[in-house]
Amino acid sequence: MEEWKTSDDSRRRVHRECVDVVARFSRFGGIEPVVVQWKDGRSFPIDEVIDEGQFGVMRKGRQVKRYRVRFGGHETDLFLERRVAVPSMGEPERLVWWVYAYDRTLPGASESA
């Protein structure tokens, strides 16, 4: 679990939340996210891809690319993770989309470590 500082100087815990993404694949090999869909079924068309990073260094069989996107009046980071195949375990190469999501806590509930 990670912890991020929010704009009002409070701190909230976040986790990785896998999401469904409709993406456009160009004839030159580019991938552009078009729609993000949450696991509860809500869909948000992406208004703008503000910044597109590059895949980072391979670590533990994974590489991550960050997209800074705007949808629904909000800017957020959308990540595309490339996971290498593990033939010995029968796992194929996969692409997984995810975002950082705030953990839900009840007001007044204490957080346990």
Backbone atoms as SQL, in Angstrom:
CREATE TABLE atoms (id INTEGER PRIMARY KEY, chain TEXT, resi INTEGER, resn TEXT, atom TEXT, x REAL, y REAL, z REAL);
INSERT INTO atoms VALUES
  (1, 'A', 1, 'MET', 'N', 0.847, -1.174, 0.000),
  (2, 'A', 1, 'MET', 'CA', 0.000, 0.000, 0.000),
  (3, 'A', 1, 'MET', 'C', 0.894, 1.239, 0.000),
  (4, 'A', 2, 'GLU', 'N', 0.488, 2.253, -0.706),
  (5, 'A', 2, 'GLU', 'CA', 1.247, 3.488, -0.783),
  (6, 'A', 2, 'GLU', 'C', 0.434, 4.607, -0.172),
  (7, 'A', 3, 'GLU', 'N', 1.104, 5.670, 0.163),
  (8, 'A', 3, 'GLU', 'CA', 0.405, 6.824, 0.720),
  (9, 'A', 3, 'GLU', 'C', 0.801, 8.052, -0.073),
  (10, 'A', 4, 'TRP', 'N', -0.173, 8.836, -0.484),
  (11, 'A', 4, 'TRP', 'CA', 0.091, 10.051, -1.253),
  (12, 'A', 4, 'TRP', 'C', -0.404, 11.259, -0.497),
  (13, 'A', 5, 'LYS', 'N', 0.233, 12.374, -0.702),
  (14, 'A', 5, 'LYS', 'CA', -0.188, 13.631, -0.119),
  (15, 'A', 5, 'LYS', 'C', -1.146, 14.310, -1.081),
  (16, 'A', 6, 'THR', 'N', -2.273, 14.753, -0.585),
  (17, 'A', 6, 'THR', 'CA', -3.251, 15.433, -1.432),
  (18, 'A', 6, 'THR', 'C', -2.990, 16.929, -1.414),
  (19, 'A', 7, 'SER', 'N', -3.682, 17.667, -2.258),
  (20, 'A', 7, 'SER', 'CA', -3.425, 19.098, -2.427),
  (21, 'A', 7, 'SER', 'C', -3.713, 19.918, -1.171),
  (22, 'A', 8, 'ASP', 'N', -4.584, 19.425, -0.293),
  (23, 'A', 8, 'ASP', 'CA', -4.908, 20.200, 0.917),
  (24, 'A', 8, 'ASP', 'C', -4.047, 19.775, 2.114),
  (25, 'A', 9, 'ASP', 'N', -2.890, 19.165, 1.853),
  (26, 'A', 9, 'ASP', 'CA', -1.914, 18.729, 2.862),
  (27, 'A', 9, 'ASP', 'C', -2.402, 17.603, 3.765),
  (28, 'A', 10, 'SER', 'N', -3.537, 16.996, 3.447),
  (29, 'A', 10, 'SER', 'CA', -3.934, 15.803, 4.192),
  (30, 'A', 10, 'SER', 'C', -3.305, 14.601, 3.497),
  (31, 'A', 11, 'ARG', 'N', -3.283, 13.461, 4.175),
  (32, 'A', 11, 'ARG', 'CA', -2.704, 12.263, 3.580),
  (33, 'A', 11, 'ARG', 'C', -3.770, 11.189, 3.504),
  (34, 'A', 12, 'ARG', 'N', -3.837, 10.510, 2.344),
  (35, 'A', 12, 'ARG', 'CA', -4.808, 9.434, 2.162),
  (36, 'A', 12, 'ARG', 'C', -4.096, 8.240, 1.555),
  (37, 'A', 13, 'ARG', 'N', -4.513, 7.057, 1.961),
  (38, 'A', 13, 'ARG', 'CA', -3.926, 5.844, 1.414),
  (39, 'A', 13, 'ARG', 'C', -4.528, 5.543, 0.048),
  (40, 'A', 14, 'VAL', 'N', -3.700, 5.050, -0.843),
  (41, 'A', 14, 'VAL', 'CA', -4.146, 4.680, -2.177),
  (42, 'A', 14, 'VAL', 'C', -3.681, 3.266, -2.494),
  (43, 'A', 15, 'HIS', 'N', -4.328, 2.665, -3.469),
  (44, 'A', 15, 'HIS', 'CA', -3.941, 1.342, -3.944),
  (45, 'A', 15, 'HIS', 'C', -4.093, 1.303, -5.459),
  (46, 'A', 16, 'ARG', 'N', -3.520, 0.291, -6.083),
  (47, 'A', 16, 'ARG', 'CA', -3.677, 0.120, -7.522),
  (48, 'A', 16, 'ARG', 'C', -5.019, -0.526, -7.804),
  (49, 'A', 17, 'GLU', 'N', -5.775, 0.079, -8.689),
  (50, 'A', 17, 'GLU', 'CA', -7.085, -0.437, -9.083),
  (51, 'A', 17, 'GLU', 'C', -7.036, -0.728, -10.583),
  (52, 'A', 18, 'CYS', 'N', -7.191, -2.000, -10.949),
  (53, 'A', 18, 'CYS', 'CA', -7.213, -2.367, -12.365),
  (54, 'A', 18, 'CYS', 'C', -8.511, -1.858, -12.981),
  (55, 'A', 19, 'VAL', 'N', -8.415, -1.338, -14.203),
  (56, 'A', 19, 'VAL', 'CA', -9.572, -0.798, -14.912),
  (57, 'A', 19, 'VAL', 'C', -9.577, -1.345, -16.331),
  (58, 'A', 20, 'ASP', 'N', -10.765, -1.336, -16.933),
  (59, 'A', 20, 'ASP', 'CA', -10.882, -1.679, -18.346),
  (60, 'A', 20, 'ASP', 'C', -10.654, -0.403, -19.143),
  (61, 'A', 21, 'VAL', 'N', -9.982, -0.533, -20.281),
  (62, 'A', 21, 'VAL', 'CA', -9.704, 0.616, -21.137),
  (63, 'A', 21, 'VAL', 'C', -9.982, 0.240, -22.582),
  (64, 'A', 22, 'VAL', 'N', -10.707, 1.117, -23.270),
  (65, 'A', 22, 'VAL', 'CA', -10.838, 0.999, -24.713),
  (66, 'A', 22, 'VAL', 'C', -9.709, 1.859, -25.269),
  (67, 'A', 23, 'ALA', 'N', -8.873, 1.258, -26.134),
  (68, 'A', 23, 'ALA', 'CA', -7.712, 1.976, -26.656),
  (69, 'A', 23, 'ALA', 'C', -7.684, 1.913, -28.173),
  (70, 'A', 24, 'ARG', 'N', -7.064, 2.917, -28.759),
  (71, 'A', 24, 'ARG', 'CA', -6.862, 2.978, -30.207),
  (72, 'A', 24, 'ARG', 'C', -5.417, 2.571, -30.479),
  (73, 'A', 25, 'PHE', 'N', -5.250, 1.585, -31.359),
  (74, 'A', 25, 'PHE', 'CA', -3.923, 1.136, -31.744),
  (75, 'A', 25, 'PHE', 'C', -3.627, 1.682, -33.140),
  (76, 'A', 26, 'SER', 'N', -2.577, 2.482, -33.261),
  (77, 'A', 26, 'SER', 'CA', -2.261, 3.079, -34.565),
  (78, 'A', 26, 'SER', 'C', -1.494, 2.092, -35.437),
  (79, 'A', 27, 'ARG', 'N', -1.468, 2.372, -36.712),
  (80, 'A', 27, 'ARG', 'CA', -0.738, 1.500, -37.638),
  (81, 'A', 27, 'ARG', 'C', 0.763, 1.573, -37.415),
  (82, 'A', 28, 'PHE', 'N', 1.221, 2.554, -36.647),
  (83, 'A', 28, 'PHE', 'CA', 2.645, 2.701, -36.352),
  (84, 'A', 28, 'PHE', 'C', 3.019, 2.120, -34.986),
  (85, 'A', 29, 'GLY', 'N', 2.071, 1.459, -34.338),
  (86, 'A', 29, 'GLY', 'CA', 2.363, 0.793, -33.070),
  (87, 'A', 29, 'GLY', 'C', 2.030, 1.577, -31.820),
  (88, 'A', 30, 'GLY', 'N', 1.476, 2.760, -31.958),
  (89, 'A', 30, 'GLY', 'CA', 1.114, 3.561, -30.790),
  (90, 'A', 30, 'GLY', 'C', -0.180, 3.067, -30.150),
  (91, 'A', 31, 'ILE', 'N', -0.306, 3.292, -28.846),
  (92, 'A', 31, 'ILE', 'CA', -1.512, 2.940, -28.103),
  (93, 'A', 31, 'ILE', 'C', -2.036, 4.208, -27.445),
  (94, 'A', 32, 'GLU', 'N', -3.293, 4.562, -27.741),
  (95, 'A', 32, 'GLU', 'CA', -3.911, 5.753, -27.157),
  (96, 'A', 32, 'GLU', 'C', -5.186, 5.352, -26.424),
  (97, 'A', 33, 'PRO', 'N', -5.244, 5.553, -25.097),
  (98, 'A', 33, 'PRO', 'CA', -6.477, 5.242, -24.366),
  (99, 'A', 33, 'PRO', 'C', -7.600, 6.180, -24.779),
  (100, 'A', 34, 'VAL', 'N', -8.826, 5.631, -24.920),
  (101, 'A', 34, 'VAL', 'CA', -9.971, 6.414, -25.382),
  (102, 'A', 34, 'VAL', 'C', -11.066, 6.485, -24.318),
  (103, 'A', 35, 'VAL', 'N', -11.337, 5.360, -23.636),
  (104, 'A', 35, 'VAL', 'CA', -12.380, 5.285, -22.610),
  (105, 'A', 35, 'VAL', 'C', -11.852, 4.468, -21.431),
  (106, 'A', 36, 'VAL', 'N', -12.138, 4.941, -20.211),
  (107, 'A', 36, 'VAL', 'CA', -11.802, 4.200, -18.987),
  (108, 'A', 36, 'VAL', 'C', -13.098, 3.699, -18.376),
  (109, 'A', 37, 'GLN', 'N', -13.129, 2.421, -17.986),
  (110, 'A', 37, 'GLN', 'CA', -14.323, 1.859, -17.358),
  (111, 'A', 37, 'GLN', 'C', -13.948, 1.264, -16.004),
  (112, 'A', 38, 'TRP', 'N', -14.651, 1.736, -14.954),
  (113, 'A', 38, 'TRP', 'CA', -14.449, 1.245, -13.601),
  (114, 'A', 38, 'TRP', 'C', -15.114, -0.121, -13.463),
  (115, 'A', 39, 'LYS', 'N', -14.725, -0.855, -12.418),
  (116, 'A', 39, 'LYS', 'CA', -15.286, -2.198, -12.227),
  (117, 'A', 39, 'LYS', 'C', -16.776, -2.168, -11.890),
  (118, 'A', 40, 'ASP', 'N', -17.295, -1.011, -11.446),
  (119, 'A', 40, 'ASP', 'CA', -18.734, -0.908, -11.163),
  (120, 'A', 40, 'ASP', 'C', -19.540, -0.591, -12.427),
  (121, 'A', 41, 'GLY', 'N', -18.854, -0.490, -13.592),
  (122, 'A', 41, 'GLY', 'CA', -19.538, -0.282, -14.860),
  (123, 'A', 41, 'GLY', 'C', -19.556, 1.141, -15.359),
  (124, 'A', 42, 'ARG', 'N', -19.184, 2.112, -14.521),
  (125, 'A', 42, 'ARG', 'CA', -19.161, 3.502, -14.987),
  (126, 'A', 42, 'ARG', 'C', -18.064, 3.674, -16.031),
  (127, 'A', 43, 'SER', 'N', -18.392, 4.398, -17.113),
  (128, 'A', 43, 'SER', 'CA', -17.416, 4.643, -18.179),
  (129, 'A', 43, 'SER', 'C', -17.176, 6.133, -18.344),
  (130, 'A', 44, 'PHE', 'N', -15.937, 6.493, -18.641),
  (131, 'A', 44, 'PHE', 'CA', -15.564, 7.883, -18.827),
  (132, 'A', 44, 'PHE', 'C', -14.737, 8.028, -20.093),
  (133, 'A', 45, 'PRO', 'N', -15.260, 8.752, -21.089),
  (134, 'A', 45, 'PRO', 'CA', -14.440, 9.016, -22.276),
  (135, 'A', 45, 'PRO', 'C', -13.296, 9.954, -21.911),
  (136, 'A', 46, 'ILE', 'N', -12.120, 9.667, -22.427),
  (137, 'A', 46, 'ILE', 'CA', -10.950, 10.505, -22.163),
  (138, 'A', 46, 'ILE', 'C', -11.021, 11.719, -23.076),
  (139, 'A', 47, 'ASP', 'N', -11.039, 12.908, -22.476),
  (140, 'A', 47, 'ASP', 'CA', -11.114, 14.150, -23.234),
  (141, 'A', 47, 'ASP', 'C', -9.778, 14.492, -23.888),
  (142, 'A', 48, 'GLU', 'N', -8.683, 14.185, -23.168),
  (143, 'A', 48, 'GLU', 'CA', -7.365, 14.564, -23.667),
  (144, 'A', 48, 'GLU', 'C', -6.284, 13.705, -23.022),
  (145, 'A', 49, 'VAL', 'N', -5.319, 13.278, -23.825),
  (146, 'A', 49, 'VAL', 'CA', -4.093, 12.678, -23.298),
  (147, 'A', 49, 'VAL', 'C', -3.100, 13.823, -23.195),
  (148, 'A', 50, 'ILE', 'N', -2.832, 14.251, -21.971),
  (149, 'A', 50, 'ILE', 'CA', -1.991, 15.419, -21.727),
  (150, 'A', 50, 'ILE', 'C', -0.515, 15.086, -21.928),
  (151, 'A', 51, 'ASP', 'N', -0.113, 13.919, -21.439),
  (152, 'A', 51, 'ASP', 'CA', 1.284, 13.503, -21.539),
  (153, 'A', 51, 'ASP', 'C', 1.331, 11.984, -21.638),
  (154, 'A', 52, 'GLU', 'N', 2.227, 11.500, -22.470),
  (155, 'A', 52, 'GLU', 'CA', 2.419, 10.054, -22.617),
  (156, 'A', 52, 'GLU', 'C', 3.880, 9.751, -22.371),
  (157, 'A', 53, 'GLY', 'N', 4.158, 8.948, -21.353),
  (158, 'A', 53, 'GLY', 'CA', 5.534, 8.590, -21.050),
  (159, 'A', 53, 'GLY', 'C', 6.005, 7.426, -21.903),
  (160, 'A', 54, 'GLN', 'N', 7.142, 6.887, -21.534),
  (161, 'A', 54, 'GLN', 'CA', 7.718, 5.720, -22.188),
  (162, 'A', 54, 'GLN', 'C', 7.691, 4.556, -21.202),
  (163, 'A', 55, 'PHE', 'N', 7.776, 3.337, -21.717),
  (164, 'A', 55, 'PHE', 'CA', 7.878, 2.200, -20.810),
  (165, 'A', 55, 'PHE', 'C', 9.189, 2.318, -20.046),
  (166, 'A', 56, 'GLY', 'N', 9.125, 2.091, -18.743),
  (167, 'A', 56, 'GLY', 'CA', 10.298, 2.189, -17.886),
  (168, 'A', 56, 'GLY', 'C', 11.148, 0.933, -17.938),
  (169, 'A', 57, 'VAL', 'N', 12.063, 0.847, -17.019),
  (170, 'A', 57, 'VAL', 'CA', 12.981, -0.280, -16.902),
  (171, 'A', 57, 'VAL', 'C', 12.207, -1.529, -16.474),
  (172, 'A', 58, 'MET', 'N', 12.591, -2.663, -17.022),
  (173, 'A', 58, 'MET', 'CA', 11.962, -3.940, -16.648),
  (174, 'A', 58, 'MET', 'C', 12.368, -4.286, -15.219),
  (175, 'A', 59, 'ARG', 'N', 11.357, -4.491, -14.353),
  (176, 'A', 59, 'ARG', 'CA', 11.594, -4.893, -12.960),
  (177, 'A', 59, 'ARG', 'C', 10.641, -6.019, -12.618),
  (178, 'A', 60, 'LYS', 'N', 11.194, -7.107, -12.153),
  (179, 'A', 60, 'LYS', 'CA', 10.395, -8.274, -11.763),
  (180, 'A', 60, 'LYS', 'C', 9.448, -8.695, -12.881),
  (181, 'A', 61, 'GLY', 'N', 9.944, -8.626, -14.115),
  (182, 'A', 61, 'GLY', 'CA', 9.147, -9.057, -15.264),
  (183, 'A', 61, 'GLY', 'C', 8.047, -8.094, -15.673),
  (184, 'A', 62, 'ARG', 'N', 8.162, -6.822, -15.232),
  (185, 'A', 62, 'ARG', 'CA', 7.122, -5.837, -15.543),
  (186, 'A', 62, 'ARG', 'C', 7.738, -4.509, -15.963),
  (187, 'A', 63, 'GLN', 'N', 7.062, -3.838, -16.901),
  (188, 'A', 63, 'GLN', 'CA', 7.400, -2.478, -17.300),
  (189, 'A', 63, 'GLN', 'C', 6.131, -1.652, -17.222),
  (190, 'A', 64, 'VAL', 'N', 6.266, -0.387, -16.851),
  (191, 'A', 64, 'VAL', 'CA', 5.089, 0.469, -16.696),
  (192, 'A', 64, 'VAL', 'C', 5.262, 1.740, -17.526),
  (193, 'A', 65, 'LYS', 'N', 4.164, 2.145, -18.157),
  (194, 'A', 65, 'LYS', 'CA', 4.106, 3.390, -18.928),
  (195, 'A', 65, 'LYS', 'C', 2.991, 4.236, -18.332),
  (196, 'A', 66, 'ARG', 'N', 3.255, 5.546, -18.148),
  (197, 'A', 66, 'ARG', 'CA', 2.271, 6.442, -17.541),
  (198, 'A', 66, 'ARG', 'C', 1.666, 7.355, -18.598),
  (199, 'A', 67, 'TYR', 'N', 0.342, 7.479, -18.556),
  (200, 'A', 67, 'TYR', 'CA', -0.384, 8.437, -19.369),
  (201, 'A', 67, 'TYR', 'C', -1.023, 9.441, -18.420),
  (202, 'A', 68, 'ARG', 'N', -0.824, 10.719, -18.647),
  (203, 'A', 68, 'ARG', 'CA', -1.534, 11.761, -17.885),
  (204, 'A', 68, 'ARG', 'C', -2.752, 12.109, -18.731),
  (205, 'A', 69, 'VAL', 'N', -3.960, 11.861, -18.195),
  (206, 'A', 69, 'VAL', 'CA', -5.183, 12.041, -18.979),
  (207, 'A', 69, 'VAL', 'C', -6.163, 12.961, -18.255),
  (208, 'A', 70, 'ARG', 'N', -7.111, 13.507, -19.047),
  (209, 'A', 70, 'ARG', 'CA', -8.178, 14.338, -18.483),
  (210, 'A', 70, 'ARG', 'C', -9.510, 13.741, -18.924),
  (211, 'A', 71, 'PHE', 'N', -10.387, 13.490, -17.956),
  (212, 'A', 71, 'PHE', 'CA', -11.759, 13.066, -18.265),
  (213, 'A', 71, 'PHE', 'C', -12.658, 13.502, -17.137),
  (214, 'A', 72, 'GLY', 'N', -13.890, 13.845, -17.480),
  (215, 'A', 72, 'GLY', 'CA', -14.851, 14.288, -16.474),
  (216, 'A', 72, 'GLY', 'C', -14.387, 15.504, -15.697),
  (217, 'A', 73, 'GLY', 'N', -13.568, 16.357, -16.304),
  (218, 'A', 73, 'GLY', 'CA', -13.095, 17.562, -15.621),
  (219, 'A', 73, 'GLY', 'C', -11.945, 17.323, -14.665),
  (220, 'A', 74, 'HIS', 'N', -11.405, 16.111, -14.618),
  (221, 'A', 74, 'HIS', 'CA', -10.314, 15.781, -13.691),
  (222, 'A', 74, 'HIS', 'C', -9.112, 15.273, -14.466),
  (223, 'A', 75, 'GLU', 'N', -7.921, 15.580, -13.927),
  (224, 'A', 75, 'GLU', 'CA', -6.688, 15.019, -14.470),
  (225, 'A', 75, 'GLU', 'C', -6.248, 13.883, -13.563),
  (226, 'A', 76, 'THR', 'N', -5.744, 12.820, -14.161),
  (227, 'A', 76, 'THR', 'CA', -5.246, 11.699, -13.378),
  (228, 'A', 76, 'THR', 'C', -4.196, 10.952, -14.175),
  (229, 'A', 77, 'ASP', 'N', -3.472, 10.083, -13.500),
  (230, 'A', 77, 'ASP', 'CA', -2.499, 9.225, -14.167),
  (231, 'A', 77, 'ASP', 'C', -3.143, 7.874, -14.434),
  (232, 'A', 78, 'LEU', 'N', -2.964, 7.397, -15.648),
  (233, 'A', 78, 'LEU', 'CA', -3.440, 6.082, -16.075),
  (234, 'A', 78, 'LEU', 'C', -2.193, 5.308, -16.465),
  (235, 'A', 79, 'PHE', 'N', -2.061, 4.094, -15.963),
  (236, 'A', 79, 'PHE', 'CA', -0.851, 3.315, -16.184),
  (237, 'A', 79, 'PHE', 'C', -1.137, 2.088, -17.035),
  (238, 'A', 80, 'LEU', 'N', -0.208, 1.782, -17.933),
  (239, 'A', 80, 'LEU', 'CA', -0.252, 0.568, -18.737),
  (240, 'A', 80, 'LEU', 'C', 0.959, -0.262, -18.321),
  (241, 'A', 81, 'GLU', 'N', 0.685, -1.453, -17.797),
  (242, 'A', 81, 'GLU', 'CA', 1.753, -2.329, -17.313),
  (243, 'A', 81, 'GLU', 'C', 1.898, -3.518, -18.251),
  (244, 'A', 82, 'ARG', 'N', 3.112, -3.729, -18.715),
  (245, 'A', 82, 'ARG', 'CA', 3.425, -4.872, -19.576),
  (246, 'A', 82, 'ARG', 'C', 4.056, -5.952, -18.697),
  (247, 'A', 83, 'ARG', 'N', 3.409, -7.114, -18.640),
  (248, 'A', 83, 'ARG', 'CA', 3.916, -8.238, -17.848),
  (249, 'A', 83, 'ARG', 'C', 4.423, -9.315, -18.806),
  (250, 'A', 84, 'VAL', 'N', 5.677, -9.723, -18.633),
  (251, 'A', 84, 'VAL', 'CA', 6.262, -10.713, -19.533),
  (252, 'A', 84, 'VAL', 'C', 5.655, -12.085, -19.288),
  (253, 'A', 85, 'ALA', 'N', 5.738, -12.927, -20.310),
  (254, 'A', 85, 'ALA', 'CA', 5.221, -14.291, -20.215),
  (255, 'A', 85, 'ALA', 'C', 6.069, -15.103, -19.240),
  (256, 'A', 86, 'VAL', 'N', 5.416, -16.014, -18.536),
  (257, 'A', 86, 'VAL', 'CA', 6.103, -16.961, -17.658),
  (258, 'A', 86, 'VAL', 'C', 5.655, -18.353, -18.108),
  (259, 'A', 87, 'PRO', 'N', 6.325, -18.907, -19.137),
  (260, 'A', 87, 'PRO', 'CA', 5.896, -20.197, -19.697),
  (261, 'A', 87, 'PRO', 'C', 5.865, -21.328, -18.672),
  (262, 'A', 88, 'SER', 'N', 6.785, -21.313, -17.719),
  (263, 'A', 88, 'SER', 'CA', 6.823, -22.387, -16.718),
  (264, 'A', 88, 'SER', 'C', 5.568, -22.413, -15.846),
  (265, 'A', 89, 'MET', 'N', 4.887, -21.270, -15.749),
  (266, 'A', 89, 'MET', 'CA', 3.656, -21.198, -14.950),
  (267, 'A', 89, 'MET', 'C', 2.423, -21.110, -15.846),
  (268, 'A', 90, 'GLY', 'N', 2.643, -21.167, -17.163),
  (269, 'A', 90, 'GLY', 'CA', 1.523, -21.107, -18.098),
  (270, 'A', 90, 'GLY', 'C', 0.907, -19.729, -18.244),
  (271, 'A', 91, 'GLU', 'N', 1.660, -18.688, -17.887),
  (272, 'A', 91, 'GLU', 'CA', 1.140, -17.320, -17.973),
  (273, 'A', 91, 'GLU', 'C', 1.628, -16.657, -19.255),
  (274, 'A', 92, 'PRO', 'N', 0.710, -16.151, -20.091),
  (275, 'A', 92, 'PRO', 'CA', 1.109, -15.453, -21.309),
  (276, 'A', 92, 'PRO', 'C', 1.524, -14.014, -21.002),
  (277, 'A', 93, 'GLU', 'N', 2.137, -13.352, -21.971),
  (278, 'A', 93, 'GLU', 'CA', 2.423, -11.923, -21.827),
  (279, 'A', 93, 'GLU', 'C', 1.088, -11.195, -21.735),
  (280, 'A', 94, 'ARG', 'N', 1.015, -10.168, -20.855),
  (281, 'A', 94, 'ARG', 'CA', -0.243, -9.439, -20.664),
  (282, 'A', 94, 'ARG', 'C', 0.010, -7.945, -20.588),
  (283, 'A', 95, 'LEU', 'N', -0.998, -7.193, -20.986),
  (284, 'A', 95, 'LEU', 'CA', -1.035, -5.751, -20.780),
  (285, 'A', 95, 'LEU', 'C', -2.164, -5.478, -19.793),
  (286, 'A', 96, 'VAL', 'N', -1.883, -4.733, -18.731),
  (287, 'A', 96, 'VAL', 'CA', -2.866, -4.441, -17.683),
  (288, 'A', 96, 'VAL', 'C', -2.912, -2.932, -17.465),
  (289, 'A', 97, 'TRP', 'N', -4.122, -2.358, -17.490),
  (290, 'A', 97, 'TRP', 'CA', -4.322, -0.934, -17.214),
  (291, 'A', 97, 'TRP', 'C', -4.709, -0.774, -15.752),
  (292, 'A', 98, 'TRP', 'N', -4.195, 0.276, -15.075),
  (293, 'A', 98, 'TRP', 'CA', -4.572, 0.542, -13.692),
  (294, 'A', 98, 'TRP', 'C', -4.399, 2.023, -13.359),
  (295, 'A', 99, 'VAL', 'N', -5.075, 2.413, -12.282),
  (296, 'A', 99, 'VAL', 'CA', -4.980, 3.773, -11.738),
  (297, 'A', 99, 'VAL', 'C', -4.738, 3.652, -10.238),
  (298, 'A', 100, 'TYR', 'N', -4.282, 4.733, -9.635),
  (299, 'A', 100, 'TYR', 'CA', -4.240, 4.784, -8.173),
  (300, 'A', 100, 'TYR', 'C', -5.613, 5.230, -7.704),
  (301, 'A', 101, 'ALA', 'N', -6.202, 4.497, -6.777),
  (302, 'A', 101, 'ALA', 'CA', -7.521, 4.823, -6.228),
  (303, 'A', 101, 'ALA', 'C', -7.394, 5.010, -4.720),
  (304, 'A', 102, 'TYR', 'N', -8.154, 5.961, -4.199),
  (305, 'A', 102, 'TYR', 'CA', -8.145, 6.173, -2.749),
  (306, 'A', 102, 'TYR', 'C', -8.818, 5.012, -2.047),
  (307, 'A', 103, 'ASP', 'N', -8.224, 4.579, -0.933),
  (308, 'A', 103, 'ASP', 'CA', -8.853, 3.557, -0.108),
  (309, 'A', 103, 'ASP', 'C', -10.077, 4.165, 0.549),
  (310, 'A', 104, 'ARG', 'N', -11.111, 3.355, 0.673),
  (311, 'A', 104, 'ARG', 'CA', -12.331, 3.840, 1.336),
  (312, 'A', 104, 'ARG', 'C', -12.227, 3.555, 2.831),
  (313, 'A', 105, 'THR', 'N', -12.384, 4.598, 3.623),
  (314, 'A', 105, 'THR', 'CA', -12.391, 4.439, 5.077),
  (315, 'A', 105, 'THR', 'C', -13.622, 5.155, 5.607),
  (316, 'A', 106, 'LEU', 'N', -14.172, 4.630, 6.659),
  (317, 'A', 106, 'LEU', 'CA', -15.342, 5.261, 7.264),
  (318, 'A', 106, 'LEU', 'C', -14.917, 6.481, 8.076),
  (319, 'A', 107, 'PRO', 'N', -15.707, 7.553, 8.046),
  (320, 'A', 107, 'PRO', 'CA', -15.366, 8.730, 8.855),
  (321, 'A', 107, 'PRO', 'C', -15.257, 8.357, 10.321),
  (322, 'A', 108, 'GLY', 'N', -14.170, 8.790, 10.952),
  (323, 'A', 108, 'GLY', 'CA', -13.991, 8.524, 12.370),
  (324, 'A', 108, 'GLY', 'C', -13.373, 7.172, 12.666),
  (325, 'A', 109, 'ALA', 'N', -13.233, 6.324, 11.668),
  (326, 'A', 109, 'ALA', 'CA', -12.617, 5.008, 11.882),
  (327, 'A', 109, 'ALA', 'C', -11.117, 5.180, 11.957),
  (328, 'A', 110, 'SER', 'N', -10.492, 4.491, 12.883),
  (329, 'A', 110, 'SER', 'CA', -9.039, 4.580, 12.994),
  (330, 'A', 110, 'SER', 'C', -8.409, 3.621, 12.002),
  (331, 'A', 111, 'GLU', 'N', -7.256, 4.044, 11.457),
  (332, 'A', 111, 'GLU', 'CA', -6.549, 3.196, 10.504),
  (333, 'A', 111, 'GLU', 'C', -5.592, 2.300, 11.281),
  (334, 'A', 112, 'SER', 'N', -5.597, 1.034, 10.948),
  (335, 'A', 112, 'SER', 'CA', -4.672, 0.115, 11.603),
  (336, 'A', 112, 'SER', 'C', -3.491, -0.132, 10.686),
  (337, 'A', 113, 'ALA', 'N', -2.336, -0.288, 11.278),
  (338, 'A', 113, 'ALA', 'CA', -1.118, -0.484, 10.479),
  (339, 'A', 113, 'ALA', 'C', -0.918, -1.932, 10.121);
